[in-house]
Structures are given as C-alpha cells and as structure tokens.
Amino acid sequence: MNELTRRMRWISARGLRLFRRIAAGMTRPMPASDVHPIDPYLASTSALAGQVVVITGSTQGIGLALALELAKAGCKIVVNGRNTDEVNRVVEEIRKAGGGAAGVCADISSEEGAQAVLGGALAAYGRVDALINNAGVAGPLDTPA
C-alpha cells in the first residue's frame, strides 16, 4: 500500500466519523438549491468549526447537501467535481452564504486526480481534517457469460 492510499484511507475513516456525527444531529433535510445564510454564532460554537473537509463529488446531490450543511456548521469546505463551472458555482454559493470554500476540479477515478484534490486542499488550507469520499466512480462491470 503506497503512502497516498494509506493517507486516503485514514482520512476517509475520519470523514465517516464526521458524517455520522453530522447525521445524528440533522433533524430535517435541506434542499440543495436553497442558500441558507451561515449563522455566525453556530459557526463559531460548533464542534466542527474550523475543520477542513474535502468532499468529493460535491457539486450535486448528497455531496452538495453535505457541503452546504458543513459550511453552516463552520467547516472550511474543499469542493470537488469534474465540471469547472459547477465547482465554481458551489464555491460561490458557500461564500455568498458566509462560509469558507475552495474548489478543485479533478476526476478522482485516477490517482492523479486524487492527488490533485488532496494537493489543492493542502494548498488552500494547509491541512485536511476529514475527507468524505462521495463521488460515484463506476468501472467496467464483469458480467457472467
């Protein structure tokens, strides 16, 4: 197992624990299209405040909802997707609501893409506290003959 794989597994485990903590506290679903202003009090008193969270596949669906909710809790979000316009849109949406966000456009189905995401997060914030590996990556499907 190479160093990148080891780090990604460790970060993924932290992301899963973070997700479980968030899911336990969520009481209502948040529509992804809504822009909710970030409450400065909540963001400063949250146990998650200041945490740097990388969310792969965060331009739509569950990844987008997680990015918006974690930004509300005071996390600094690293948005990832394959479409530059969508990544920039989500980053701007988080920033307009008062949160901190950086974007990295990369396809994480390759090692180079995964390194680009991690490198972008480290360049933007200097560390990664949690990784939520949300991107859907489908490879060739073996079917019985």
C-alpha positions in Angstrom: 0.0 0.0 0.0 1.5 3.3 -1.0 1.6 6.5 1.1 -1.3 8.2 -0.8 -3.6 5.1 -0.4 -2.7 4.9 3.3 -3.5 8.6 3.9 -6.7 8.5 1.9 -8.0 5.5 3.9 -7.1 7.3 7.2 -8.8 10.5 6.0 -11.8 8.5 4.7 -12.3 6.9 8.2 -12.2 10.4 9.8 -14.8 11.6 7.2 -17.1 8.7 8.0 -16.9 9.5 11.7 -17.6 13.2 10.9 -20.5 12.2 8.7 -22.0 10.1 11.5 -21.7 13.0 13.9 -23.5 15.3 11.5 -26.2 12.7 10.6 -27.0 12.2 14.2 -27.7 15.9 14.6 -29.6 16.5 11.4 -33.3 16.9 12.0 -34.5 18.0 8.6 -33.4 17.5 5.0 -32.0 20.6 3.4 -32.9 21.3 -0.2 -29.7 21.6 -2.2 -31.0 24.6 -4.1 -31.6 26.7 -1.0 -28.9 29.2 0.1 -29.1 29.5 3.8 -27.0 32.2 5.4 -24.5 30.9 7.8 -25.2 31.7 11.4 -22.0 33.3 12.9 -22.9 32.0 16.4 -23.5 28.5 15.2 -20.3 28.5 13.1 -18.2 29.8 16.0 -19.6 27.4 18.7 -19.9 24.2 16.6 -17.6 21.4 17.4 -16.9 21.3 13.7 -15.9 25.0 13.4 -12.7 25.5 11.5 -12.4 21.9 10.3 -11.2 21.5 6.7 -13.4 19.0 5.0 -12.8 17.7 1.4 -16.0 16.4 -0.2 -15.5 14.6 -3.5 -18.5 14.8 -5.9 -19.8 17.8 -4.0 -21.4 19.7 -7.0 -24.8 17.9 -6.8 -26.9 15.6 -4.7 -25.8 14.3 -1.3 -22.3 15.8 -1.7 -23.8 19.3 -2.3 -26.1 19.0 0.6 -23.2 17.9 2.9 -21.1 20.8 1.7 -23.8 23.3 2.4 -24.6 21.8 5.8 -21.0 21.5 6.9 -20.3 25.1 5.8 -23.2 26.2 8.0 -21.5 24.4 10.9 -18.4 26.4 10.3 -16.3 24.0 8.3 -14.0 25.1 5.5 -15.1 23.1 2.5 -13.0 21.9 -0.4 -15.5 21.3 -3.2 -14.6 18.7 -5.9 -16.2 17.8 -9.2 -15.3 17.2 -12.8 -17.1 20.3 -14.2 -15.2 23.6 -13.5 -18.4 25.7 -13.8 -20.2 23.6 -11.3 -17.3 23.6 -8.9 -17.1 27.4 -9.1 -20.9 27.7 -8.7 -20.9 25.7 -5.4 -17.8 27.6 -4.1 -19.6 30.9 -4.7 -22.8 29.6 -3.2 -21.0 28.7 0.0 -19.1 32.0 0.1 -22.3 34.1 -0.5 -23.8 32.4 2.5 -20.8 33.4 4.5 -18.8 30.2 4.6 -15.2 29.3 3.5 -14.7 27.2 0.4 -12.1 26.3 -2.2 -12.7 24.3 -5.3 -10.6 21.7 -7.1 -11.8 20.4 -10.5 -10.4 16.9 -10.9 -11.6 13.4 -11.8 -10.8 11.3 -8.7 -11.1 8.0 -10.6 -7.4 8.3 -11.4 -4.5 8.6 -8.9 -3.5 11.9 -10.5 -7.0 13.3 -9.9 -7.0 12.1 -6.2 -3.5 13.7 -5.7 -4.8 17.0 -7.3 -7.7 17.1 -4.9 -5.5 16.5 -1.9 -2.9 18.9 -3.2 -5.5 21.6 -3.8 -6.8 21.2 -0.3 -3.4 21.4 1.2 -2.6 24.5 -0.9 -5.8 26.2 0.1 -5.8 25.4 3.8 -2.6 23.6 4.7 -4.3 20.6 6.2 -7.2 18.1 5.7 -9.2 17.2 8.8 -11.8 15.0 7.0 -12.5 13.5 3.6 -15.9 12.5 2.5 -15.5 10.3 -0.5 -18.9 10.9 -2.1 -18.0 10.8 -5.8 -19.5 8.0 -7.8 -16.9 6.2 -9.8 -18.0 3.2 -12.0 -15.5 1.0 -13.6 -16.0 -1.9 -16.0 -18.7 -4.3 -14.8 -17.9 -8.0 -15.1 -20.9 -10.0 -16.2 -21.1 -13.7 -16.2 -21.1 -15.2 -19.7 
